[in-house]
Amino acid sequence: TLNIVTPRVRPEDCSVGLLPRNHDKNRSMDVLAVDRCLPFLISVDGESSNYINAALMD
């Protein structure tokens, strides 16, 4: 199964998604992107957060 192939993600690996300012941007707090896989976003409208619940895959 997939749980055997991939290691469990620890909460500290998803620290950006766990920030209070990003809670509303997550569909579910059970499914968070790992910090090291977050895409880098540039905000053009001056918004203070560039977080999106997404992960870059290679």
PQR file with spaces between the fields and no chain letter, atoms N, CA, C, O and H, PARSE charges and radii, in Angstrom:
ATOM       1  N    THR     1       0.829   -1.188    0.000 -0.4000 1.5000
ATOM       2  CA   THR     1       0.000    0.000    0.000 -0.0000 2.0000
ATOM       3  C    THR     1       0.872    1.250    0.000  0.5500 1.7000
ATOM       4  O    THR     1       2.081    1.179    0.217 -0.5500 1.4000
ATOM       5  N    LEU     2       0.248    2.377   -0.243 -0.4000 1.5000
ATOM       6  CA   LEU     2       0.982    3.642   -0.312 -0.0000 2.0000
ATOM       7  C    LEU     2       1.642    3.995    1.022  0.5500 1.7000
ATOM       8  O    LEU     2       2.708    4.612    1.032 -0.5500 1.4000
ATOM       9  H    LEU     2      -0.734    2.434   -0.420  0.4000 1.0000
ATOM      10  N    ASN     3       1.035    3.619    2.138 -0.4000 1.5000
ATOM      11  CA   ASN     3       1.631    3.910    3.448 -0.0000 2.0000
ATOM      12  C    ASN     3       2.964    3.205    3.643  0.5500 1.7000
ATOM      13  O    ASN     3       3.802    3.669    4.416 -0.5500 1.4000
ATOM      14  H    ASN     3       0.169    3.119    2.130  0.4000 1.0000
ATOM      15  N    ILE     4       3.164    2.107    2.964 -0.4000 1.5000
ATOM      16  CA   ILE     4       4.423    1.381    3.067 -0.0000 2.0000
ATOM      17  C    ILE     4       5.501    2.057    2.231  0.5500 1.7000
ATOM      18  O    ILE     4       6.663    2.099    2.635 -0.5500 1.4000
ATOM      19  H    ILE     4       2.483    1.730    2.336  0.4000 1.0000
ATOM      20  N    VAL     5       5.130    2.584    1.075 -0.4000 1.5000
ATOM      21  CA   VAL     5       6.073    3.191    0.136 -0.0000 2.0000
ATOM      22  C    VAL     5       6.522    4.573    0.586  0.5500 1.7000
ATOM      23  O    VAL     5       7.696    4.912    0.443 -0.5500 1.4000
ATOM      24  H    VAL     5       4.186    2.550    0.747  0.4000 1.0000
ATOM      25  N    THR     6       5.628    5.363    1.119 -0.4000 1.5000
ATOM      26  CA   THR     6       5.956    6.736    1.505 -0.0000 2.0000
ATOM      27  C    THR     6       5.977    6.874    3.025  0.5500 1.7000
ATOM      28  O    THR     6       5.142    6.289    3.714 -0.5500 1.4000
ATOM      29  H    THR     6       4.673    5.088    1.236  0.4000 1.0000
ATOM      30  N    PRO     7       6.916    7.634    3.540 -0.5600 1.5000
ATOM      31  CA   PRO     7       6.973    7.820    4.996  0.2800 2.0000
ATOM      32  C    PRO     7       5.840    8.716    5.484  0.5500 1.7000
ATOM      33  O    PRO     7       5.302    9.521    4.724 -0.5500 1.4000
ATOM      34  N    ARG     8       5.492    8.571    6.734 -0.4000 1.5000
ATOM      35  CA   ARG     8       4.482    9.442    7.341 -0.0000 2.0000
ATOM      36  C    ARG     8       5.022   10.858    7.440  0.5500 1.7000
ATOM      37  O    ARG     8       6.203   11.071    7.715 -0.5500 1.4000
ATOM      38  H    ARG     8       5.929    7.917    7.351  0.4000 1.0000
ATOM      39  N    VAL     9       4.144   11.816    7.211 -0.4000 1.5000
ATOM      40  CA   VAL     9       4.516   13.227    7.322 -0.0000 2.0000
ATOM      41  C    VAL     9       4.287   13.658    8.764  0.5500 1.7000
ATOM      42  O    VAL     9       3.223   13.418    9.334 -0.5500 1.4000
ATOM      43  H    VAL     9       3.185   11.643    6.986  0.4000 1.0000
ATOM      44  N    ARG    10       5.283   14.289    9.340 -0.4000 1.5000
ATOM      45  CA   ARG    10       5.186   14.786   10.713 -0.0000 2.0000
ATOM      46  C    ARG    10       4.611   16.204   10.698  0.5500 1.7000
ATOM      47  O    ARG    10       4.816   16.936    9.729 -0.5500 1.4000
ATOM      48  H    ARG    10       6.147   14.484    8.878  0.4000 1.0000
ATOM      49  N    PRO    11       3.904   16.600   11.740 -0.5600 1.5000
ATOM      50  CA   PRO    11       3.342   17.959   11.789  0.2800 2.0000
ATOM      51  C    PRO    11       4.394   19.049   11.591  0.5500 1.7000
ATOM      52  O    PRO    11       4.111   20.068   10.962 -0.5500 1.4000
ATOM      53  N    GLU    12       5.594   18.852   12.113 -0.4000 1.5000
ATOM      54  CA   GLU    12       6.633   19.873   11.959 -0.0000 2.0000
ATOM      55  C    GLU    12       7.102   20.012   10.515  0.5500 1.7000
ATOM      56  O    GLU    12       7.737   21.008   10.170 -0.5500 1.4000
ATOM      57  H    GLU    12       5.824   18.023   12.624  0.4000 1.0000
ATOM      58  N    ASP    13       6.799   19.030    9.662 -0.4000 1.5000
ATOM      59  CA   ASP    13       7.132   19.119    8.238 -0.0000 2.0000
ATOM      60  C    ASP    13       6.134   19.990    7.474  0.5500 1.7000
ATOM      61  O    ASP    13       6.381   20.354    6.324 -0.5500 1.4000
ATOM      62  H    ASP    13       6.282   18.221    9.941  0.4000 1.0000
ATOM      63  N    CYS    14       5.019   20.322    8.103 -0.4000 1.5000
ATOM      64  CA   CYS    14       3.956   21.119    7.473 -0.0000 2.0000
ATOM      65  C    CYS    14       3.713   22.409    8.250  0.5500 1.7000
ATOM      66  O    CYS    14       2.569   22.847    8.375 -0.5500 1.4000
ATOM      67  H    CYS    14       4.818   20.026    9.037  0.4000 1.0000
ATOM      68  N    SER    15       4.751   23.010    8.762 -0.4000 1.5000
ATOM      69  CA   SER    15       4.602   24.156    9.664 -0.0000 2.0000
ATOM      70  C    SER    15       3.946   25.365    9.001  0.5500 1.7000
ATOM      71  O    SER    15       3.232   26.114    9.668 -0.5500 1.4000
ATOM      72  H    SER    15       5.680   22.654    8.660  0.4000 1.0000
ATOM      73  N    VAL    16       4.172   25.570    7.710 -0.4000 1.5000
ATOM      74  CA   VAL    16       3.578   26.730    7.033 -0.0000 2.0000
ATOM      75  C    VAL    16       2.062   26.565    6.937  0.5500 1.7000
ATOM      76  O    VAL    16       1.321   27.513    7.198 -0.5500 1.4000
ATOM      77  H    VAL    16       4.752   24.961    7.168  0.4000 1.0000
ATOM      78  N    GLY    17       1.601   25.389    6.571 -0.4000 1.5000
ATOM      79  CA   GLY    17       0.167   25.134    6.484 -0.0000 2.0000
ATOM      80  C    GLY    17      -0.529   25.161    7.829  0.5500 1.7000
ATOM      81  O    GLY    17      -1.736   25.392    7.895 -0.5500 1.4000
ATOM      82  H    GLY    17       2.203   24.619    6.359  0.4000 1.0000
ATOM      83  N    LEU    18       0.209   24.929    8.896 -0.4000 1.5000
ATOM      84  CA   LEU    18      -0.365   24.933   10.239 -0.0000 2.0000
ATOM      85  C    LEU    18      -0.429   26.321   10.870  0.5500 1.7000
ATOM      86  O    LEU    18      -1.007   26.481   11.945 -0.5500 1.4000
ATOM      87  H    LEU    18       1.190   24.742    8.842  0.4000 1.0000
ATOM      88  N    LEU    19       0.154   27.322   10.219 -0.4000 1.5000
ATOM      89  CA   LEU    19       0.087   28.685   10.754 -0.0000 2.0000
ATOM      90  C    LEU    19      -1.365   29.154   10.783  0.5500 1.7000
ATOM      91  O    LEU    19      -2.102   28.907    9.829 -0.5500 1.4000
ATOM      92  H    LEU    19       0.623   27.192    9.346  0.4000 1.0000
ATOM      93  N    PRO    20      -1.792   29.819   11.846 -0.5600 1.5000
ATOM      94  CA   PRO    20      -3.181   30.282   11.949  0.2800 2.0000
ATOM      95  C    PRO    20      -3.642   31.103   10.740  0.5500 1.7000
ATOM      96  O    PRO    20      -4.797   30.990   10.327 -0.5500 1.4000
ATOM      97  N    ARG    21      -2.761   31.921   10.170 -0.4000 1.5000
ATOM      98  CA   ARG    21      -3.162   32.761    9.028 -0.0000 2.0000
ATOM      99  C    ARG    21      -3.442   31.942    7.769  0.5500 1.7000
ATOM     100  O    ARG    21      -4.047   32.455    6.827 -0.5500 1.4000
ATOM     101  H    ARG    21      -1.824   32.012   10.505  0.4000 1.0000
ATOM     102  N    ASN    22      -3.013   30.672    7.736 -0.4000 1.5000
ATOM     103  CA   ASN    22      -3.221   29.831    6.558 -0.0000 2.0000
ATOM     104  C    ASN    22      -4.324   28.790    6.738  0.5500 1.7000
ATOM     105  O    ASN    22      -4.620   28.058    5.793 -0.5500 1.4000
ATOM     106  H    ASN    22      -2.522   30.256    8.501  0.4000 1.0000
ATOM     107  N    HIS    23      -4.940   28.700    7.910 -0.4000 1.5000
ATOM     108  CA   HIS    23      -5.971   27.688    8.154 -0.0000 2.0000
ATOM     109  C    HIS    23      -7.106   27.773    7.145  0.5500 1.7000
ATOM     110  O    HIS    23      -7.567   26.738    6.662 -0.5500 1.4000
ATOM     111  H    HIS    23      -4.700   29.295    8.677  0.4000 1.0000
ATOM     112  N    ASP    24      -7.566   28.968    6.813 -0.4000 1.5000
ATOM     113  CA   ASP    24      -8.685   29.122    5.877 -0.0000 2.0000
ATOM     114  C    ASP    24      -8.313   28.743    4.449  0.5500 1.7000
ATOM     115  O    ASP    24      -9.198   28.551    3.615 -0.5500 1.4000
ATOM     116  H    ASP    24      -7.191   29.808    7.205  0.4000 1.0000
ATOM     117  N    LYS    25      -7.039   28.633    4.158 -0.4000 1.5000
ATOM     118  CA   LYS    25      -6.589   28.301    2.806 -0.0000 2.0000
ATOM     119  C    LYS    25      -6.461   26.792    2.596  0.5500 1.7000
ATOM     120  O    LYS    25      -6.207   26.338    1.480 -0.5500 1.4000
ATOM     121  H    LYS    25      -6.320   28.789    4.835  0.4000 1.0000
ATOM     122  N    ASN    26      -6.635   26.022    3.660 -0.4000 1.5000
ATOM     123  CA   ASN    26      -6.562   24.566    3.580 -0.0000 2.0000
ATOM     124  C    ASN    26      -7.965   23.989    3.481  0.5500 1.7000
ATOM     125  O    ASN    26      -8.857   24.368    4.240 -0.5500 1.4000
ATOM     126  H    ASN    26      -6.841   26.390    4.566  0.4000 1.0000
ATOM     127  N    ARG    27      -8.152   23.080    2.551 -0.4000 1.5000
ATOM     128  CA   ARG    27      -9.446   22.414    2.436 -0.0000 2.0000
ATOM     129  C    ARG    27      -9.717   21.579    3.685  0.5500 1.7000
ATOM     130  O    ARG    27     -10.834   21.542    4.200 -0.5500 1.4000
ATOM     131  H    ARG    27      -7.428   22.772    1.934  0.4000 1.0000
ATOM     132  N    SER    28      -8.671   20.914    4.155 -0.4000 1.5000
ATOM     133  CA   SER    28      -8.772   20.079    5.347 -0.0000 2.0000
ATOM     134  C    SER    28      -7.451   20.156    6.099  0.5500 1.7000
ATOM     135  O    SER    28      -6.386   20.166    5.482 -0.5500 1.4000
ATOM     136  H    SER    28      -7.764   20.944    3.737  0.4000 1.0000
ATOM     137  N    MET    29      -7.510   20.208    7.395 -0.4000 1.5000
ATOM     138  CA   MET    29      -6.283   20.216    8.187 -0.0000 2.0000
ATOM     139  C    MET    29      -5.639   18.834    8.215  0.5500 1.7000
ATOM     140  O    MET    29      -4.533   18.676    8.733 -0.5500 1.4000
ATOM     141  H    MET    29      -8.376   20.199    7.896  0.4000 1.0000
ATOM     142  N    ASP    30      -6.325   17.828    7.660 -0.4000 1.5000
ATOM     143  CA   ASP    30      -5.772   16.474    7.566 -0.0000 2.0000
ATOM     144  C    ASP    30      -4.907   16.293    6.329  0.5500 1.7000
ATOM     145  O    ASP    30      -4.167   15.314    6.229 -0.5500 1.4000
ATOM     146  H    ASP    30      -7.223   17.956    7.240  0.4000 1.0000
ATOM     147  N    VAL    31      -4.991   17.230    5.380 -0.4000 1.5000
ATOM     148  CA   VAL    31      -4.231   17.127    4.130 -0.0000 2.0000
ATOM     149  C    VAL    31      -3.462   18.430    3.931  0.5500 1.7000
ATOM     150  O    VAL    31      -4.009   19.416    3.439 -0.5500 1.4000
ATOM     151  H    VAL    31      -5.592   18.025    5.461  0.4000 1.0000
ATOM     152  N    LEU    32      -2.191   18.422    4.320 -0.4000 1.5000
ATOM     153  CA   LEU    32      -1.351   19.610    4.216 -0.0000 2.0000
ATOM     154  C    LEU    32      -0.130   19.312    3.360  0.5500 1.7000
ATOM     155  O    LEU    32       0.382   18.193    3.357 -0.5500 1.4000
ATOM     156  H    LEU    32      -1.746   17.621    4.720  0.4000 1.0000
ATOM     157  N    ALA    33       0.324   20.308    2.645 -0.4000 1.5000
ATOM     158  CA   ALA    33       1.537   20.159    1.838 -0.0000 2.0000
ATOM     159  C    ALA    33       2.767   20.248    2.741  0.5500 1.7000
ATOM     160  O    ALA    33       2.788   21.001    3.715 -0.5500 1.4000
ATOM     161  H    ALA    33      -0.092   21.218    2.647  0.4000 1.0000
ATOM     162  N    VAL    34       3.773   19.477    2.402 -0.4000 1.5000
ATOM     163  CA   VAL    34       5.036   19.503    3.142 -0.0000 2.0000
ATOM     164  C    VAL    34       5.774   20.794    2.783  0.5500 1.7000
ATOM     165  O    VAL    34       5.814   21.179    1.615 -0.5500 1.4000
ATOM     166  H    VAL    34       3.756   18.866    1.611  0.4000 1.0000
ATOM     167  N    ASP    35       6.350   21.454    3.769 -0.4000 1.5000
ATOM     168  CA   ASP    35       7.017   22.747    3.571 -0.0000 2.0000
ATOM     169  C    ASP    35       8.035   22.729    2.430  0.5500 1.7000
ATOM     170  O    ASP    35       8.094   23.673    1.643 -0.5500 1.4000
ATOM     171  H    ASP    35       6.318   21.141    4.718  0.4000 1.0000
ATOM     172  N    ARG    36       8.823   21.682    2.335 -0.4000 1.5000
ATOM     173  CA   ARG    36       9.894   21.646    1.331 -0.0000 2.0000
ATOM     174  C    ARG    36       9.361   21.503   -0.101  0.5500 1.7000
ATOM     175  O    ARG    36      10.123   21.656   -1.055 -0.5500 1.4000
ATOM     176  H    ARG    36       8.775   20.915    2.974  0.4000 1.0000
ATOM     177  N    CYS    37       8.058   21.209   -0.264 -0.4000 1.5000
ATOM     178  CA   CYS    37       7.468   21.034   -1.593 -0.0000 2.0000
ATOM     179  C    CYS    37       6.524   22.166   -1.984  0.5500 1.7000
ATOM     180  O    CYS    37       5.901   22.109   -3.044 -0.5500 1.4000
ATOM     181  H    CYS    37       7.439   21.085    0.512  0.4000 1.0000
ATOM     182  N    LEU    38       6.409   23.194   -1.145 -0.4000 1.5000
ATOM     183  CA   LEU    38       5.497   24.300   -1.450 -0.0000 2.0000
ATOM     184  C    LEU    38       5.991   25.095   -2.657  0.5500 1.7000
ATOM     185  O    LEU    38       7.190   25.345   -2.776 -0.5500 1.4000
ATOM     186  H    LEU    38       6.914   23.241   -0.283  0.4000 1.0000
ATOM     187  N    PRO    39       5.085   25.498   -3.556 -0.5600 1.5000
ATOM     188  CA   PRO    39       5.499   26.358   -4.670  0.2800 2.0000
ATOM     189  C    PRO    39       5.787   27.772   -4.174  0.5500 1.7000
ATOM     190  O    PRO    39       5.193   28.231   -3.199 -0.5500 1.4000
ATOM     191  N    PHE    40       6.688   28.444   -4.842 -0.4000 1.5000
ATOM     192  CA   PHE    40       7.006   29.833   -4.511 -0.0000 2.0000
ATOM     193  C    PHE    40       6.069   30.726   -5.306  0.5500 1.7000
ATOM     194  O    PHE    40       6.080   30.693   -6.536 -0.5500 1.4000
ATOM     195  H    PHE    40       7.171   28.071   -5.634  0.4000 1.0000
ATOM     196  N    LEU    41       5.265   31.518   -4.624 -0.4000 1.5000
ATOM     197  CA   LEU    41       4.296   32.408   -5.269 -0.0000 2.0000
ATOM     198  C    LEU    41       4.692   33.857   -5.039  0.5500 1.7000
ATOM     199  O    LEU    41       5.205   34.219   -3.980 -0.5500 1.4000
ATOM     200  H    LEU    41       5.256   31.544   -3.625  0.4000 1.0000
ATOM     201  N    ILE    42       4.444   34.672   -6.045 -0.4000 1.5000
ATOM     202  CA   ILE    42       4.685   36.109   -5.936 -0.0000 2.0000
ATOM     203  C    ILE    42       3.332   36.801   -5.985  0.5500 1.7000
ATOM     204  O    ILE    42       2.566   36.613   -6.930 -0.5500 1.4000
ATOM     205  H    ILE    42       4.027   34.378   -6.905  0.4000 1.0000
ATOM     206  N    SER    43       3.042   37.591   -4.977 -0.4000 1.5000
ATOM     207  CA   SER    43       1.783   38.304   -4.900 -0.0000 2.0000
ATOM     208  C    SER    43       1.922   39.664   -5.572  0.5500 1.7000
ATOM     209  O    SER    43       2.855   40.415   -5.285 -0.5500 1.4000
ATOM     210  H    SER    43       3.665   37.744   -4.210  0.4000 1.0000
ATOM     211  N    VAL    44       0.985   39.977   -6.470 -0.4000 1.5000
ATOM     212  CA   VAL    44       1.033   41.269   -7.159 -0.0000 2.0000
ATOM     213  C    VAL    44       0.131   42.304   -6.495  0.5500 1.7000
ATOM     214  O    VAL    44       0.265   43.500   -6.756 -0.5500 1.4000
ATOM     215  H    VAL    44       0.228   39.367   -6.703  0.4000 1.0000
ATOM     216  N    ASP    45      -0.776   41.859   -5.650 -0.4000 1.5000
ATOM     217  CA   ASP    45      -1.708   42.810   -5.041 -0.0000 2.0000
ATOM     218  C    ASP    45      -1.331   43.193   -3.616  0.5500 1.7000
ATOM     219  O    ASP    45      -2.127   43.817   -2.914 -0.5500 1.4000
ATOM     220  H    ASP    45      -0.885   40.888   -5.439  0.4000 1.0000
ATOM     221  N    GLY    46      -0.135   42.829   -3.184 -0.4000 1.5000
ATOM     222  CA   GLY    46       0.330   43.224   -1.868 -0.0000 2.0000
ATOM     223  C    GLY    46      -0.169   42.365   -0.722  0.5500 1.7000
ATOM     224  O    GLY    46       0.011   42.731    0.440 -0.5500 1.4000
ATOM     225  H    GLY    46       0.511   42.322   -3.754  0.4000 1.0000
ATOM     226  N    GLU    47      -0.796   41.222   -1.019 -0.4000 1.5000
ATOM     227  CA   GLU    47      -1.255   40.337    0.049 -0.0000 2.0000
ATOM     228  C    GLU    47      -0.054   39.858    0.857  0.5500 1.7000
ATOM     229  O    GLU    47       1.014   39.605    0.300 -0.5500 1.4000
ATOM     230  H    GLU    47      -0.942   40.924   -1.963  0.4000 1.0000
ATOM     231  N    SER    48      -0.228   39.736    2.157 -0.4000 1.5000
ATOM     232  CA   SER    48       0.904   39.436    3.032 -0.0000 2.0000
ATOM     233  C    SER    48       1.322   37.968    3.029  0.5500 1.7000
ATOM     234  O    SER    48       2.400   37.649    3.532 -0.5500 1.4000
ATOM     235  H    SER    48      -1.095   39.941    2.610  0.4000 1.0000
ATOM     236  N    SER    49       0.515   37.069    2.483 -0.4000 1.5000
ATOM     237  CA   SER    49       0.857   35.650    2.490 -0.0000 2.0000
ATOM     238  C    SER    49       0.908   35.116    1.068  0.5500 1.7000
ATOM     239  O    SER    49       0.038   35.420    0.252 -0.5500 1.4000
ATOM     240  H    SER    49      -0.361   37.328    2.074  0.4000 1.0000
ATOM     241  N    ASN    50       1.921   34.328    0.776 -0.4000 1.5000
ATOM     242  CA   ASN    50       2.023   33.714   -0.543 -0.0000 2.0000
ATOM     243  C    ASN    50       1.771   32.211   -0.449  0.5500 1.7000
ATOM     244  O    ASN    50       2.261   31.456   -1.289 -0.5500 1.4000
ATOM     245  H    ASN    50       2.628   34.081    1.439  0.4000 1.0000
ATOM     246  N    TYR    51       1.017   31.760    0.556 -0.4000 1.5000
ATOM     247  CA   TYR    51       0.754   30.339    0.790 -0.0000 2.0000
ATOM     248  C    TYR    51      -0.404   29.840   -0.053  0.5500 1.7000
ATOM     249  O    TYR    51      -1.421   30.520   -0.194 -0.5500 1.4000
ATOM     250  H    TYR    51       0.618   32.373    1.238  0.4000 1.0000
ATOM     251  N    ILE    52      -0.246   28.656   -0.608 -0.4000 1.5000
ATOM     252  CA   ILE    52      -1.320   27.913   -1.249 -0.0000 2.0000
ATOM     253  C    ILE    52      -1.117   26.459   -0.849  0.5500 1.7000
ATOM     254  O    ILE    52       0.018   25.989   -0.776 -0.5500 1.4000
ATOM     255  H    ILE    52       0.580   28.104   -0.494  0.4000 1.0000
ATOM     256  N    ASN    53      -2.203   25.744   -0.590 -0.4000 1.5000
ATOM     257  CA   ASN    53      -2.090   24.342   -0.200 -0.0000 2.0000
ATOM     258  C    ASN    53      -1.864   23.517   -1.462  0.5500 1.7000
ATOM     259  O    ASN    53      -2.799   22.963   -2.040 -0.5500 1.4000
ATOM     260  H    ASN    53      -3.126   26.126   -0.649  0.4000 1.0000
ATOM     261  N    ALA    54      -0.604   23.449   -1.874 -0.4000 1.5000
ATOM     262  CA   ALA    54      -0.210   22.715   -3.075 -0.0000 2.0000
ATOM     263  C    ALA    54       1.216   22.227   -2.886  0.5500 1.7000
ATOM     264  O    ALA    54       1.961   22.749   -2.057 -0.5500 1.4000
ATOM     265  H    ALA    54       0.156   23.900   -1.405  0.4000 1.0000
ATOM     266  N    ALA    55       1.584   21.223   -3.661 -0.4000 1.5000
ATOM     267  CA   ALA    55       2.944   20.687   -3.585 -0.0000 2.0000
ATOM     268  C    ALA    55       3.488   20.498   -4.992  0.5500 1.7000
ATOM     269  O    ALA    55       2.798   19.987   -5.874 -0.5500 1.4000
ATOM     270  H    ALA    55       0.978   20.799   -4.335  0.4000 1.0000
ATOM     271  N    LEU    56       4.723   20.912   -5.188 -0.4000 1.5000
ATOM     272  CA   LEU    56       5.397   20.686   -6.464 -0.0000 2.0000
ATOM     273  C    LEU    56       5.847   19.236   -6.528  0.5500 1.7000
ATOM     274  O    LEU    56       6.417   18.714   -5.571 -0.5500 1.4000
ATOM     275  H    LEU    56       5.283   21.326   -4.471  0.4000 1.0000
ATOM     276  N    MET    57       5.591   18.592   -7.651 -0.4000 1.5000
ATOM     277  CA   MET    57       5.995   17.198   -7.843 -0.0000 2.0000
ATOM     278  C    MET    57       6.941   17.129   -9.025  0.5500 1.7000
ATOM     279  O    MET    57       6.748   17.823  -10.023 -0.5500 1.4000
ATOM     280  H    MET    57       5.128   19.016   -8.428  0.4000 1.0000
ATOM     281  N    ASP    58       7.950   16.304   -8.917 -0.4000 1.5000
ATOM     282  CA   ASP    58       8.914   16.162  -10.009 -0.0000 2.0000
ATOM     283  C    ASP    58       8.966   14.732  -10.467  0.5500 1.7000
ATOM     284  O    ASP    58       9.720   14.404  -11.382 -0.5500 1.4000
ATOM     285  H    ASP    58       8.107   15.740   -8.106  0.4000 1.0000
